[in-house]
Amino acid sequence: MNITVIGTGYVGLVSGTCFAEVGNRVTCVDIDPIKIEKLNKGIIPIFESGLALMILQNVKNKNLFFTTQLKEALENSDIAFIAVGTPMGDDGSADLQYVLAVAKSIGQLMQKKLIIVDKSTVPIGTADKVKAVIQKELDARVVAIEFDVVSNPEFLKEGAALVDFMKPDRVVIGAESKYAFKKMKELYSPFFKSRDRFITMDIRSAEMTKYAANAMLATKISFMNEIANICEKVGADANQVRLGIGADQRIGYSFIYPGVGYGGSCFPKDVKALTKIAKENGYNAQLITAVEQVNDAQKLVIAQKIVNRFGKDLTGFTFGIWGLAFKPGTDDMRQAPSIYVIKELVKRGANIKAYDPKAVNEAKEHYLKGVQKIQYVDSKYEVLKDADALVLLTEWKEFRSPDFEKIKSQLKSPIIFDGRNQYNAFNLEAKGFEYFQIGKQ
Ligand SMILES: NC(=O)c1ccc[n+]([C@@H]2O[C@H](COP(=O)([O-])OP(=O)(O)OC[C@H]3O[C@@H](n4cnc5c(N)ncnc54)[C@H](O)[C@@H]3O)[C@@H](O)[C@H]2O)c1
C-alpha cells in the first residue's frame, strides 16, 4: 500500500518506518526542513532503540522516503496518517492547531480518494472537525473527492516503540465506512501473525479509548505513589506492599512501582486534557484531577528527602544525578521529573553533576538550558566524584547493578537518594550506605 505519514516525531517516524518494514511504500512528511534534511542524510533526530537501523534499511530498499512536500506524498497515497503533536495548550486542553493545519493542507492538496487517519492523541470530536476542515477546502476548490476520516490512536511506549508497533497488544480503529475498516485491517494485518487483535468501534469511542488508557495508567502510578507516601508515615515499606498487592491478578504488578512520578509527552498532557474535556462537557473529573495533583507533588518528594538530610540551604553541596530522560530507552525529556528535581536543588543553592546515557543534549539544548550550576559528565561514576550524594532519577539498565564500592570511593560520603527504588535497602545499608528511597522511612 502507498502511505503518507505526516509528522516525523516519535510516533510518526516509528509508525512510518514499521509500515515500510512490512512492505508498504511510505512517505514521511514534516514541516521542519532541518529534520527532513537530516533524515535524508541518514541522521536520525531521536533516539529509540533499533529505529535508526530499521530506517536506514528501508530507505535503502526504497520503501521509505522523507520530504517536506505534502502534495507529492499524497499523489499516490491511499492512506494519510496525521501524527503531529497535540501539546498542552495554555488552558490545559490539547492544542489542535497542528492537526487542523494538516487537515487544511490535505483538503487543499488531495487529488483522489483518501483515508485520513488521526493517529495523534486528540479530544473526542476531533475527527468531525478534521472532516469539516477538509470538506471546506474541497468545496472551495469546487471538487468532489471521497474521503474517510478514521481514528487510530497509538499506544506505543517510547523506549520500546518498535516492539510495541510491530507486535501490538491491540489496534483500535474507529471509522464510519466498511471501506475504511477494510483498508485499515488490510494495512495492519501483517502485524498480527497468530491472532487478530483489531478492536473496531465508532470514532468517538476510539478517540476516548486513548485518553482512558493513559488516564488509567497514570492513575495506577499516582495511586501507588500515594500509598508509598502513607507507608512512610506509618512505618510500612511500599516495596513490600507493591509485591503484596501485585500478586492479586486483578491488580497485577505493572505500573505500581513507587517513584518520582510520571513525565513524558503523553501522560501529563493527556490527563490534563481529559479533565478539561470532562469540564467542557459539564462533568467534574475529581479522580483524574487528583491523579495530576498527586503526580505534581510526587516529583518533589525526593528533593524533600534531600532537604531533610542536608538542610533547606543546599549551598556548597553537590549532587550527582543518574538519569535525565523521563524514562529509560529514550532521549525524551518532556515533563521529566529530573527537570523539577534539579531545578529545586539548584534553587536551594546546590551544584549538580548530571549523567544520562542518551538525554544530555536534550537537557543542554532545551529542558535545562540556562539553568546555572549544572555540569554534564560522560560517565556514571565520574558524575559522583566529590559529590555529596547520588540521586537516581531514571531507571536505565546500566544503573541496575552498579559497582557500589566504586560509588562509595567517588562520593564524599556514601549516600544514595533513589527515586526509582532500584536497590535493596538491606544490602546497601550493610555496605555502609545511607539509602533513601520512595515509600520507606
Ligand atoms: N510520544 C509518544 O510516546 C506517543 C505515544 C502515543 C501517542 N502519542 C501522540 O502522538 C502525537 C505525536 O506525538 P510525538 O511525540 O510523535 O510528537 P513530536 O512532537 O515528537 O512530533 C511531531 C512532529 O510533527 C511535525 N509537524 C507539526 N506540524 C506539522 C505539519 N503541519 N506538517 C508536517 N509535520 C508537522 C513536527 O515538526 C514534529 O516533527 C501526539 O498527539 C501524542 O500525544 C505520542
The ligand as an ORCA input file, in Angstrom:
! r2SCAN-3c Opt
* xyz 0 1
  N       5.453     10.129     22.027
  C       4.719      9.097     22.402
  O       5.173      8.202     23.121
  C       3.289      8.994     21.956
  C       2.595      7.779     22.127
  C       1.280      7.699     21.694
  C       0.659      8.798     21.139
  N       1.332      9.975     21.010
  C       0.646     11.104     20.380
  O       1.114     11.198     19.040
  C       1.164     12.573     18.640
  C       2.555     12.915     18.157
  O       3.442     12.786     19.248
  P       5.025     12.811     19.078
  O       5.599     12.538     20.415
  O       5.396     11.965     17.910
  O       5.212     14.363     18.664
  P       6.534     15.136     18.251
  O       6.407     16.493     18.832
  O       7.736     14.294     18.582
  O       6.460     15.233     16.658
  C       5.520     15.970     15.943
  C       6.097     16.279     14.564
  O       5.073     16.881     13.774
  C       5.685     17.856     12.943
  N       4.675     18.783     12.417
  C       3.992     19.764     13.061
  N       3.147     20.379     12.211
  C       3.276     19.777     11.008
  C       2.679     19.953      9.731
  N       1.763     20.900      9.522
  N       3.061     19.165      8.716
  C       4.011     18.217      8.898
  N       4.605     17.991     10.091
  C       4.251     18.754     11.126
  C       6.713     18.498     13.839
  O       7.706     19.199     13.116
  C       7.268     17.261     14.584
  O       8.364     16.705     13.879
  C       0.694     13.379     19.843
  O      -0.676     13.620     19.723
  C       0.956     12.444     21.012
  O       0.105     12.696     22.090
  C       2.642     10.089     21.394
*
